[in-house]
Amino acid sequence: MSDTSRLRQTLGVLEKEAFYLESVMHRLFPRDGALSVSDLETLLATPEGEDRLESFVGKFSRMQDTLVDKLLPSLLLAVGEQPGTALDNLHRMERLGLIEDAEQWTTARRLRNRLVHEYVSDTAELAAALNKARQVGNELLSAYRAVKQYADSNLSVSGA
């Protein structure tokens, strides 16, 4: 598979992931604002609410993983560069103007790990982490769209 084909395939996967992440974000954060502690308590009081929260965390994590671990290396290969560490790749994306702050993505990764691997029992702390994850989720969506636009404009990968 060529580097451009791999990039096209990864963009196709991310298109679906972006759709589902955005969809669950609208259901979890219905006012597109902050999730209050009482909103979260109400949400966690039902199995459907728990499922919605779990769905958001899963889709948020999956999109972050796909973007950092698959899309960025694929893009670099497609432009003739050798991928490096995740942080090196993020710095390259920052220099290309595709993300704003590479260092901020390491903070986002820690947030992802915390949401996935820890059970946060304090509702206020969980609400704060989810609200931060919503902001990061919007950044993930923006980064995906920026990379897709860059690839479509510079690498003829339309159709992804």
C-alpha positions as MATLAB code, in Angstrom:
seq = 'MSDTSRLRQTLGVLEKEAFYLESVMHRLFPRDGALSVSDLETLLATPEGEDRLESFVGKFSRMQDTLVDKLLPSLLLAVGEQPGTALDNLHRMERLGLIEDAEQWTTARRLRNRLVHEYVSDTAELAAALNKARQVGNELLSAYRAVKQYADSNLSVSGA';
ca = [
       0.000    0.000    0.000;
       1.412    3.389   -0.952;
       1.902    6.132    1.618;
      -0.837    8.210   -0.024;
      -3.240    5.246    0.003;
      -2.519    4.629    3.684;
      -3.141    8.309    4.403;
      -6.405    8.192    2.437;
      -7.489    5.096    4.379;
      -6.644    6.677    7.735;
      -8.524    9.850    6.813;
     -11.545    7.691    5.973;
     -11.402    6.037    9.388;
     -11.057    9.429   11.060;
     -14.007   10.817    9.130;
     -16.205    8.202   10.813;
     -14.554    8.688   14.191;
     -15.075   12.461   13.930;
     -18.755   11.979   13.092;
     -19.345    9.703   16.084;
     -17.305   11.823   18.498;
     -19.157   14.965   17.487;
     -22.482   13.160   17.789;
     -21.842   11.894   21.318;
     -20.436   15.281   22.358;
     -23.753   16.886   21.372;
     -25.643   14.309   23.417;
     -23.366   14.559   26.460;
     -22.997   18.337   26.376;
     -26.435   19.306   25.021;
     -25.980   23.031   25.480;
     -22.467   22.942   24.035;
     -21.402   24.318   27.368;
     -19.941   23.024   30.560;
     -21.339   19.923   32.182;
     -22.282   20.880   35.735;
     -21.890   18.574   38.698;
     -25.677   18.251   38.943;
     -25.893   17.479   35.190;
     -23.308   14.748   35.692;
     -25.062   13.323   38.753;
     -28.321   13.169   36.791;
     -26.517   11.527   33.886;
     -24.859    8.917   36.100;
     -28.188    8.051   37.742;
     -29.319    6.122   34.662;
     -27.807    3.255   32.689;
     -28.316    5.281   29.504;
     -26.370    8.180   30.994;
     -23.552    5.880   32.039;
     -23.499    4.458   28.513;
     -23.363    7.953   27.016;
     -20.439    8.859   29.254;
     -18.624    5.625   28.383;
     -19.317    6.217   24.698;
     -17.825    9.702   24.858;
     -14.684    8.524   26.658;
     -14.218    5.671   24.168;
     -14.727    7.797   21.072;
     -12.568   10.613   22.478;
      -9.762    8.151   23.204;
     -10.037    6.338   19.888;
      -9.928    9.546   17.866;
      -6.931   10.829   19.804;
      -5.105    7.531   19.320;
      -5.869    7.381   15.596;
      -4.829   10.977   15.032;
      -1.541   10.787   16.910;
      -0.527    7.179   16.291;
      -1.728    6.679   12.708;
      -2.680    9.890   10.892;
       0.374   11.990   11.729;
       2.898    9.289   10.752;
       0.901    8.564    7.569;
       0.884   12.244    6.627;
       4.602   12.581    7.219;
       5.349    9.520    5.077;
       3.070   10.869    2.338;
       5.046   14.141    2.243;
       8.342   12.248    2.130;
       9.399   12.659    5.735;
      10.323   10.000    8.242;
       8.003    9.944   11.262;
       9.574   10.210   14.679;
       8.208    9.968   18.174;
       4.647   11.098   18.748;
       5.931   14.370   20.203;
       8.292   14.919   17.249;
       5.394   14.315   14.856;
       3.205   16.753   16.793;
       5.921   19.419   16.632;
       6.105   18.919   12.857;
       2.315   19.336   12.599;
       2.611   22.520   14.645;
       5.258   23.874   12.245;
       2.935   23.049    9.338;
       0.182   25.046   11.068;
      -2.075   21.994   11.430;
      -2.225   22.127   15.230;
      -1.723   25.051   17.559;
       0.425   23.683   20.383;
       2.236   20.335   20.329;
       2.941   20.422   24.059;
      -0.763   20.805   24.771;
      -1.296   17.413   23.138;
       0.810   15.712   25.818;
      -1.536   17.201   28.415;
      -4.443   15.913   26.338;
      -2.882   12.431   26.313;
      -2.605   12.466   30.107;
      -6.282   13.480   30.297;
      -7.195   10.629   27.954;
      -5.231    8.154   30.069;
      -6.880    9.413   33.222;
     -10.389    9.082   31.798;
      -9.686    5.628   30.378;
      -7.616    4.046   33.130;
      -8.826    5.648   36.356;
     -12.189    5.595   37.975;
     -12.714    9.182   39.096;
     -15.056    8.941   42.070;
     -15.314   12.655   42.878;
     -18.158   13.993   40.729;
     -16.817   17.548   40.628;
     -13.401   16.292   39.546;
     -14.972   14.062   36.893;
     -17.121   16.934   35.609;
     -14.018   19.134   35.307;
     -12.125   16.380   33.466;
     -15.051   15.806   31.086;
     -15.353   19.520   30.365;
     -11.646   19.651   29.563;
     -12.084   16.562   27.374;
     -14.867   18.350   25.485;
     -12.463   21.202   24.711;
      -9.794   18.725   23.641;
     -12.402   16.873   21.578;
     -13.071   20.077   19.657;
      -9.309   20.433   19.102;
      -9.158   16.846   17.810;
     -11.940   17.587   15.351;
     -10.185   20.774   14.208;
      -6.870   18.965   13.785;
      -8.503   16.213   11.731;
     -10.165   18.784    9.476;
      -6.919   20.749    9.075;
      -4.935   17.643    8.134;
      -7.670   16.522    5.723;
      -7.727   19.936    4.048;
      -3.925   19.975    3.837;
      -3.860   16.462    2.356;
      -6.646   17.233   -0.121;
      -4.923   20.437   -1.238;
      -1.335   19.203   -1.341;
      -1.398   15.453   -1.837;
      -4.397   14.633   -4.022;
      -6.026   12.321   -1.490;
      -9.619   13.412   -2.141;
     -12.203   10.754   -1.685;
     -11.240   10.029    1.925;
];
